[in-house]
Amino acid sequence: MSEAVTRPATTSTGLLASLDPLLREWLPRQRWFAGKGRPITGFTLLSSAELLPAKGPVGLLHLLLRAHQPGNPGDCYQLLLGVREALPPHLAPALIGHVAEGPLAGRTIYEALYDTRPADLLLDALRTRARVGSLRFDGDPGRRIRTDLVPRRMTAEQSNSSLVYGDTFILKLLRRLVPGINPDLELPLALAHEGCPRVPAPVGWMTTEVADETYVLGVLQPYLQGATDGWELALRELAKGEDFTAEARALGRATGEVHAALARALPTVTLGRQQMELLVEGMTERLEAAVQAVPALHPYEGGLRTAYQALADLASEGHHWTAQRVHGDLHLGQCLRSAAGEWSIIDFEGEPSKPLAERRLPQPAVRDVAGMLRSFDYAAHSHAPYSPDWAAACRAAYCTGYADATGRDPRTEPVLLRAYETDKAVYEVVYEARHRPDWLPVPLSAVHRLADADADAT
């Protein structure tokens, strides 16, 4: 880390003003930018640091900035900007623009993760536990990080960005930031302490402090070389007409093991009548908003409400449930199967659109189960012809595997499971209506089933 500048960037004065027109055009085109469809009205620079001198042959700026938009107080984003006189041809896709004025006038700005030199620097900082201004690079002292790992940028990311180092480590860089303890670091660390092998243990992590608040910027974990994500695997087996129930059952066991380890590692709470009334109220409010946003939901509203009312009725009769920390956004794409056939679970950030405090709340473990059941349904619908029997068999096998690991079959609590699967399907309807209208029939078919008060939750 000898070539890094260990102080805030000297270019801070006037830096943002010079970058503003370039970032207004570039940011909305990024897949991880959350404010698409609304103009950017301005930026606030929260912090800046030079990881490589901006006046050198290759500069590297680390920025935290808030993007202001109408009706939005401003989301905070992490940017890693490369600085060069001119870009070599292989970096042309990374171009952000040419700075016309200010401290970087005449220089070219680009997305630094395309460039091996800045990528190498980030791993070196984690290896040496560097301090760069307010940036902190920390890690597990028992894990060695080699110096000869070649970086490459992953292209399949959506809400974040990742670098893979020599098929040994993967560095996930969070793009849209909120202050506080991020579950994407918190939960894997807790699971590593419990010795849970189903989640790759963090090797290193990046944080910073702004106005006495801590932000988690990135997490370095082992890269599962040769692993296939569950979504790709399910679609491949569907296309071949192969049975997937053995994999679904193994995945259910893996989920159950993770839940059991989280319950040991972190506090659990009991949800009684008052807590469940609040939970049902939240589900009902989301349904009402969804009906307003997507008129196709209106015929099902009454039936869907019965899913929530049945849960409220159980709570009023004295039933209670255990809540614990959960994944929060579990689906087939968050699961990896190794070449040896072992399942791992990744990406514990939860739903990025929800407040961090909400994502860190203990919840019934069945919430994750409901997310996976919906994911099997999506996989079945993505293949022509649609195979409801395939989805039903996978859903049943997954619940059986979960029971193998925990001793608790989610199907023995059909009211709770139906309520959570309904809540997830309602969320999916709104998402598809806004972003992928062609997919809207998928969650609507689930809504049709779930609106039947006598429907079996699985």
N, C-alpha and C positions, 0 to 999 in steps of 0.2 A: 504493500500500500504506500510505498515511498513516494510515488509520483502524485498522490492525491493531495489536494489543498485542504487542510484541516481547519477551515474557517468558513463563515458564510461567504457566498459569492460576492466578489467586489463589484460585479456587474449589476447588483440589485437596483441601484439608482438608475432609473430610466429603462431597466431591463423589460419590465412588463409592458410599458408603453410601446416599445419597439417590437415586441412579440405579438401584441394584441391583434393586429389585422391578420397575421398568419394563423394564430390559434383559433380565431373565430371561424375561419374557413375549414381548418383541419380537424378540430375536435368533433364536430357533429358527424364526421364521416367515420369515426372510430366505432367499432362494434360495442365497446364497453361504455360509450357515452350515453348517459341515461336520459338526457333531455332532448331527444330527437323530436323534430316538429315544432320547436319553439326557438326563436332567435336568441342568441347570446347578447345580452345588453352590456356586459362588462365583466372584468375579472378583478379579484382581490388576491394579491400574492401573500400567502401565509408564511412561506419559508423558501429559501433558495440556498443552494450550496454547490460549490465546484468540486466534483469528484476528480475531474481532470481539468487543468487550467484552460479556460475558454480561449485564451490567446495562443495556445499551443497548436501543434499540427492536428491533434484530435482532442477536442474538449468534450466534457460531459457535465451537464447541468442537471441537478436534481431540484425539481420544483414541486411545491404543494400550492395549488391555487384553487380559488373558489370561482366557479362559473355562474354568473347571475343571469336569470331568465325571468320573463314575466310569470308571476304566480309562483315563483320558486326563490326562496331566500338564498339559494346558492349551494350546489353540491361541490364537495371538495374532491379534487383529483390529484393523483400522483403522476408526474411527467418525468421522463428521463430523456433529455434532449442532447443529441450529439451536435457538435459544432466543428465544421471544417471550412476551409477555403472553398473547396468544390467537392462534389461527391464523385467517387469512382463509379463506373457503370453498374457494378453489382449492388450498389446501395441506392440506385435510382428509385426503387419502390418505397424507400423510407423517407423520401423528401417531404419536408414540411414547407419550406420556402426560403427565400433569400431576404436577409434583414437589410432594410433600406437606411435605417438611422439608429442612433443610440449607441450603447457600448459595444454592440456586436455588428455594427454597420459593415456591410461588405462580406459578411460571413454567411454560410449556408447552415440552416437548422434542419435536423432530421430526427426520426425516431431511432433512438440509440440502440434499441434491442436487436436491430438488424446487424449491428456491427460487432465483430468478435472482440475488439479491444475493450470497449466499454463493458461488454458482457464478462470478459475475463476479470475486469476490475471489481465487479460486484462479488464474484466468487472469492477473489483474493481478500476483499474486505471482510467477508464472512470467515474466511480461514484465519485471519489475523485478529479478528474481533476489533476492528478499527472503530475509531471515533472521528467523524467528519462533521464539524459544526455541531448541530443538534442531532445528527444521525448517529444511531447506535447499531453496530453489527455484533450479534451475540450468537451463542450456540452451545451445543452439548460438548463439554470438555472431553468426553470420552470418545468422540467421533473424529477421525482424521479425514481431512479433505485434501485430496491429492492436488498437485500443481499442474498436471499434464492433461487435464480434462478439456476437451474441445467443446465450446458452446454452440448451440443451435436454437433458433427461435421456433416455438411451436406456433402453428397457424390456425389451430382449431378452437382457440379460446373465444369466449364471448364477453363475460363480465370482468375478466382479468387478463393478464398476460403471463406467459411462462417461458423460461429458458431451460433447456436440457443440457447437462454437462456430461459428455462422454458416456451416455447411457448409464450413468451412475447416480446422478442427482437431478432433481427438478426444482427450480426456483420459481415459485408462484408469486408474482408481483400484483398486489391489490391495486386497482385503479381508482375506484370510487371509495373514498375513505370516510370513516366516522371515528371520532375519538372513543377510546375505551378498550376494554379487553375483547379482542376479536376471537370468536369461537373457533376460527380456522387454525389458530395457534393454541388456544386454551384447551380444547377438547383432545386433539392429538397428543399434547403433552401429558394430560391426565391419563389417557389411555396407555401411553408409553410407561408411565409410572406403575400402572396396573399390570404391565406385561402383556397387554392385549396385542396379538400378532396381526390382527385384521386391519390395522390402520398404520401406515408408514409413520415411524417416529420422527419428529422434527430434528434435523441436524443443526440448523441455524435459522436465525430470524433477524429481520430488520425492523427497527422502530425509530420514532422521532418524537420530540416534544415541542408543542406549539402552545404558547400561553398556558403553560402548566398542565396541558392535556397530552396524553400519550396516544400516538397513532401506530398501529401495526401496519407495516409497509409490505412485508414479504416473508415467506416461509420456505426454507430449503428442506426437502425431504428426499429419501431414496427414490430413485426412478425404477419403476417396475418394468424392466426390459422384457419385451415380448408379450406383455399383458394385453388383453383385449377388453374394451369396455363392454358392459352388459348389453347396452343397446345394440351395438354392432353385432355382438355374438347372437343375440336373440333374432335379429333380422336375417342373419346368415343361416341360422338353423331353420327359420320359417321358410326361407327361399328354397332350401333343400328338402323341405317336408319332414325334417327331423324332429323327434320329440325333445322338448326342453324341460320336462318336469324334474329330471335329476339335477339339472343346474339350478332350477328355481328352488328346489328344496335345499340345496347346498347354500344358496344365497340367503335363504331364510335362516339357516343355522348361523351364518356369518353375522347377519343383522342381530339375531338374538344374543350372540356372544358380545357384540359391541354394546348393546343395551345393558347387558348384565355388568360389564366392566364399568360403564359410565355410572350405573347405580351404586357400585362399590366406591368409585373414585370421588363422586361429588354428591352433595346432599340431595335427598329426595323429600317430597312434601306430600301431604294428604289433601286431596281436593274434596271438600264436603259440599253441602248444599249451596252456601253463599258463593264459593269459588266456581262451582259448575253453572250457577245462574249467570255469572259474569261471562263465562266461556260461551254459553248458549246465546247470550245477548250479542256477543261479538259475531258469532256465526250468522245470526239472524240479520244483523246490520249489514254484513257483507252480502247476504242474499238480496236484501232490499235494494242495495246500491247496484248489484249486478242486474236485477230485473229492470231497473231504470236505464242501465247502459245497453242492455241486450234484450230487445223486446221478445226474442224467440224464447226466452226463459219464462215469460209470463204465464203460459198455460200450466207450467209445472210448479209455480210458486207454492200453491197450497200443499201439494204433496211433499215438496222439499221441506216445508216448515214442520211437517209431522216428524221428520228425522230428528230435528232439533228438540221439538216438544217432548218426544219420547225420552230423550236424554234428561231433559229438565224434570220430567215426571219421576224418573228413577231417583234423581238426586233428592227430590222432595219426599220420597219414601224412605230416605235414610241411607241410600247407597253412597259409597265414597270410592275414590280411585286414587292410585298412587301416581304422582307426576315426578319426572326426572329430567335430566338433560338429554336431549335427543339430537339427531342430525339436523332435522328441520327442513331439508329439501331433498329427501331421498328418492331417487329414481334409478332406472337401469344405467343411465349415463354416468352416475356417481359411483359405480361399482366396476372393479377391474378383476378379471380372472387371469391368473398367471398361466404360463405354459404348463406348469405342473398341475393345474386344475384348482388352485386355491383362490378363494375370493377375498378381495380387499375392498374397503370402503374409503372414499376420499372426499375432499371438499366439504368441510364442516362449517362453512361460512353461513349457512342458512339462506333464506330468501333475502337477497341484497336490498330489495325494495322496502323491507320492514325495518323499523328502528332497531338498533343494536340491543337495547334493553329488552325488547320483546323477543328477539332471537335467543337471548340467554335465559329466558324464563324456563323453569321446569314444566314439562308438559307430559300428558299420557304418552307412553311409548307407541301406542297404536297410531299416533299421527304419522310416524315414519312408515309403519306397515301400510296405512292407507295410501301413501304416496307411491309405494312400490306396486300395490294392486292396480292403481290407475296406470302405472307405467307399462305393466303387462298388457293392459287393454289398448294402450296407444300402439304398442308394438304389433299387436294382432291387426289393428286397423290400418297400419301402414303397409300391410302386405295384401295384395289382391290374389284370390278373393279373401275377404275378411273371414277369419276363423274364430268365431266366439268360443268353440270348444277348446281351442288351443289356449286362449286367454284364461278360461275357467280352470283348466287343468293346471296351468302355471300358478294361478292365484291360490288354488287349493294346496299345491305342493309347497309353495312358499310359506304358507301358514303352518303346514305340518313341520317344515324345517325349523321354523321359529319356535314351535313348541318343543322340538327335539332339544334345542339349546337352553330354553328358559323354563320348560315345564308349564308354560301358559300358552294355550292356543288362542290367537286373537278372535277366532270364530265363536268362542264361548262367551264373548261380550258383543253380540251382534248390534245392540243399540248404539254402543260407543263407536264401534267400527263404522256403522252406517253413517253416523253423524259426521265423522271425520272424512270419510270418503265423499260424502255430499259436499262438505265444505271445500274439498280439493277440486271436485268437478265443477263447482260454481266458479272458483277461481280460474279454472282452465277455460271455461266458456268466455269469460271476459277477456282473457289473454288472447285466445284465438280470434275472437271478434275484432280485436284491435290490431293484431299483428299478422295472423295467418288465417284469413277467413275460410280458405279451402279446408282447413282442419276443424272447423266448428262442428261438423257432424259427429266427430269423435266424442268430445265431452257431452254433447247433447244426447247421444245414445245412452251414456251412463246416467245422465239426468233423468231420462225417461224411465230407466230401471229403478233408480234410487227414489224417485218420487212415489213409487208404489210402496205403501206402508207395510205391505206383507212381503216385500222383496227380501230375499236372502242377501245379507251384506257381502257375501263372497260368491 
